[in-house]
């Protein structure tokens, strides 16, 4: 007995990374369950929402973070599963089967990560409150609650919306806020996009990241994570799992199983740690400056002498201070900074190894192979394969 060929409408904005990952999870369920369904999906639905009133199909999965979508589908007769953010008030959830990302858990991941680094103060950079940013308001609320319950003062700034016309004004507003914050401080940004604004503002103000300001975003958006000089740490949402659960829920509805008012809240995957949050509680101002210089210039091939010239004290004095604080020599730190950068590029990109070697300041790709074998016990190619097998497992 073959299952009916259902017609499914996906109401998402393909311009958003979050939505694309949810859609990918829906597709994974359709493949796993061998659903031979007809899927209707517009690449950019934002100007065609009125068509939902006339669509005749069997099921809908829709983004209810968009209030226009929620208003159109709140009372639909078509079996619908809503996808969106979690709420701290249960009354804010729609009266439909709902799959949510856990906003409070996303913030907790970022905050706990920064707290484990030994940072003494914490801030949150959000977005202005509107009907379209309810998810951001929930994250801000969670931050204030979590930080306050630990006895810290929550520094919060929503900032301005950024457009091409308002970009300079918005960045100036952000820079003013950053200058007034106590240092060192850890900042949770409501999205990766807002985190990138922070990185750029810190760069303009010569605020050292992560030595003075450590930053964690939310989304782990691969496409833009290298747009800033400092690689961004970020919390990865369980977006694909959300899509999978939503499709599974809709499938049960179509088969006649009871799922009325069902709620599934999906946990985040965790923090992908990169340079922006690699904070160490250092006391010596010379060592703090030296570490910052090394982080940003090791891959440019700088030597210990150039670090010493930048700091402006004697090599013996700086080396002694550095070993006391860091536990290794400046030469060793330069070496490991290049090596960690190479490992990151090997595992997270498909760049040719000779290009990675040049990017990381190695004199040749053969030299990088020697370093890889010494530190990892395998070649860069073997390391790339093994790291991806581990993620797929």
N, C-alpha and C positions, 0 to 999 in steps of 0.2 A: 504494500500500500504506500503510494507516494504522497509526501506532504504537499499541501497546496502551495502554489507559487505566489507568495505574498509580494505586495508592492510597498516598499519602505521609502520614506522621505527623511533625509538627514538635514536638519535645519541648523547649520553651523556656518561660521565665517572662516573660509579657508585661508584668509590673510593672516590668521592668528596661529602661532605655533601650538598653543594649548589645544585649539580646536582640531588642528590637523592630527595631533597625537591621539585625541579621543576617537577621531574617525578611523585612525589606523587600528585602534583596539576593537572597534566595531567590526572592521574587516577581518581581524584575526578570529573573532567569534564565528563569523559567517563561514570562514574556512574550516574551523575546528568542528562546527556542528553540521557542516555540509549543507548549509541553507542555500537553496537555489532560488534566491529572491531577486526581484527587480529593484534596484536602488536608484532613487532619484536624488541628485545632489547638485546644487548650483555652486560653482566656484566662488561666487560672491553674491550672497543672497540679500544684501542689505537694502537694496532698492526694489526688491521684488517680494516683500513680505505679504503684500495684499493678495498675492496668488495663493497663499495658504488657505484662504477662505474658500477657494474653488477647487482645491486639490482633492481628488477622490482616490484614496488608497487604503491600505490595510493597517499601516502603523507609522508612527513618527518617533524619532529621537531628536530632541531639540535642546539648544543652549538656553537655559532659563536665567542665566546671568544677564541676558538682554531683556529689559522690561517690556519692549515691544513684542518680542516673541512670546513672553509669558502672558501678556494681555490677550494676544490672538488665540492662544492655545489653551487658556485656562479652562474653558468650558467646551472643548472640542468633543465630539462623539467618537473620533478616531482613537484607537488605543495609542497612548502616548507615554513615553518615558522622558522625564526631564533630567537634564544634566546641569550642574552648576556648583556653586560654593556652599560650604556648610554655614550654619547660623547658630549663634549662642542662644537665641530664643526659638523654641520649637514652633511657635506660631508663625514664624516667617517662612517656613517651608511651604511650597505649593502642595495642594491636595491632589497630588498625582504621584505615581511611582517615581522615585527620585534617587539619582546617583550623584554623590557630592565628593569634591575634594575637601579634605579636612583642613580648613584655614588655620585653626588653632594649632594643629600639629605641624603645619608648615612653618609657622612662626617659631614654635618651640624648637624645631630642628635647628633653625638658624641661630636662635638665641642661646640654646644650650651649647652649640658649637663654639660660639664666641666666648661664652662663660668659661668653658673648659680651657680656653687659651689663657686665662688669667686676667682678662680685661676688667677694669674696675668700674666702668660706666658704659651705658648702652643707650642707643637712639634708634629711631624708626623714621624712615623717609617714605612717605606714602604718596597719595594723589588726592586732589580735592574731592570732597564727598558729593556724589550725584547719584541719581537712580541707576546709572550705568556702572557705578563703582562700588556696589554693595559688598562685593567680595573684598575690596581693599579696606573698606570700613571695618569689616569683620577681622581682618588681619591686624589692623591698628588696635582694635579693642582687645584682641588676644595679647598683643605685645604689652600694652599698658597693664593688663591684668597680671601677666606672667612676671614682668619685671618688678612691678609694684609689690607682688607677693613675696619676692626675694629681698625686699628692703632697699631696692635701687630706685633712683629717680628716673622715670621714663621721659627721655627727651624726644619729642614728636614734632615732625614738620611735614605738612602735606604738600607744600610747594605750589607751583603753578602748573597748569597744563602747558605742554610744549607744542608749539607749532613753528613753522618756518619764520613767521612774523614775530613771534614772542620768544624765540629761542634765547636771545641775548638777555632779555629781561628775566626770564625764568632762571637762567644760569647765574645771573647776578644775585637774584633772591636766594638761590641755593648757596652760593659762596658766602653771603652774609650770615646765613644760619651756621654753616660749617665753621666759620671763624669764631663764632660765639660759643661753640661747644667746648666742654672740658676735654683735655687730652691726657692720656690715650683713651680712645673710646671705640666700641664696636657698634656698627650701624647695620641694622636689618633693613634692606630695601624691599619694597612691596613687590617689585618685579625686577628682572634682569635689566630691563630698559632704564628704570630709575637708578639702578646700581651703576650703570655706565655713566649716567649724568654725574653721579657722585665722584667716580674715578676721574672724570675730566675736570671737574671743579677742583678736586684736590691737586691735580697736576698743575692747574693754573695758579693755585695759591701756594705751591711748593709745600703742601702738607704731605708728609711721608706716609705712604700706604705699603704695608700694614703697620708700620712702626708707631704712627700716631693715630691713624684711623684705619680700622680693619672693617672690611665690608663683605656682606653676604647677600646675594640676590635670591630671587625665587623664580624658577622655571627651568634652569639649566639649559638655556637656549644655545645649542651648538653653533647655529648659524653666525651669531654675532659675538661670541665670547672672546675673540681675539681682536676686536675693533679698538680696544684700548691697550696701551703698553703693558698694563698689569692684568694678568689673566684672572678672571672673576670666579670666586667661589660661589656656588649656588645650590639651592635645594631643588631636587628633582621631584616633581609631582608624579603621582601614579596615573597619568592621563590615559595611557593605553589600557590600564586595568579598569578605569572608569568606563571607557567605551565598551570593553568586553562585558562588564557587568550590566551595562545598559541594554546591549543587544540580547544578552541572556534573559534579562527581565522581560523585554518586549516579546521575545520568543515564547516565554511561558504564558504571557497574556494572550497571544494569538492562538495558542493551543488550548486555551480555556482554563488554565490554572489560576487560582486566586493570588493576586499580588497587590491588591488595592492598598494604597497608602504605604507601600513598601519604601524603606529608606536604607540605602547602602552608602556608608561613608568610607572612602578609600584613603588609606594612610599614604604619606609621602614615601618615596624610595629612600631618601636620605640626602646628606650634603656631599656634593662633589667638591672636595677641597682643592683650591688652587692658591695662587700667590696672594690674592687680595685679603685673605684672612689668616695668612701664615704669621701670626703675631707671636712674639716671644717677649715675656716681661723682662726687659733689659733696663738697667739703671744708669749705665754709663752713657752720657750723651755722645761721646766720641764713637763708641761702639755702635750705638743706634744709627748714627750717620754713616758709618762704614758699612753696616749691613744693608742699609738702603742703597748705597752706591753699588755694592756688589750685586744685589738683586737686579738692578736695572742695567748693569754694564758688563757682567761676567761674560755674557754671550757675545759681546763686542770684542772680546779678546784682551781685556785689560789685565794688567799684572798687579802684583802687590804694591809695586812702586807708585803706580797711578792712584791706588787707594790711599796711600800715605800722603801723596801730594794733595789730594782732594781734602783730606781731613786737616792737614797742616800741623801735625805734631811729629815727633821723631818716630822712626820705624820701630825701634825697640820699645818705646813707650806704648805705641798703639798695639803692637803685637802682644805685649804683656796683658794689656787691658782686654784685648779680644779673646785671648785664650782663657782668661779668668771668667769672662761672661759667657762665651759661646762654647768653650770646651774643645776648640780645635783652632788651628792656625788660619790666617787669612788665605793662604794658598789653598789649604784644604777646602775652605768654604767656597772659594772661586771655582774649584774643580767640581764640587758637589752641586753647586747651583747650575752649572752648565749641564751636568749629567742628568739632574732631575728634569730640566727643560727638555733635553733630548728624549728622555723616557716619555714625557707627556706628549710630545709631537709624534713619537713612534706609535703610541697606543691610540691617540685620538684623531690622527689624520692619516691620509694615504700619501703623504709627501714622499718623494724618493729619498733614500737614505743619504745620498750625496748632498741634497739640498738641506736636509736636517743638520748634517754635519757643518755646512757653511753657516746656517742660521745660528747654531749654538757655539760658533767660534772655534771649532776644531780645525786643525791644520789640514786634515784630509779625512775622507770617509774611512780609510783603513785605520786611522788612529781612533776614530769613534768605535769601530768594531773591536779594537783591542780593549778600550775602556769598558765596553759592554760585556765582553767575555770576562773581564776581571771582576766586575761588580755584580753581574747577573748570572754568570755561568752559561750564557747563551748569546747568540748573535742578535743584532737588532731585528732581523727577519723572524727568528724563532720567538723573540719576545713579543713582537706584534701579533703573531699567530696565537701564542699561548694566552695573551691578555684578552683576546676576543673570544677564544674558546671559553674562558672563564666567565665572561659576561653572558654568553649564550646558554651556559649550563643551568 
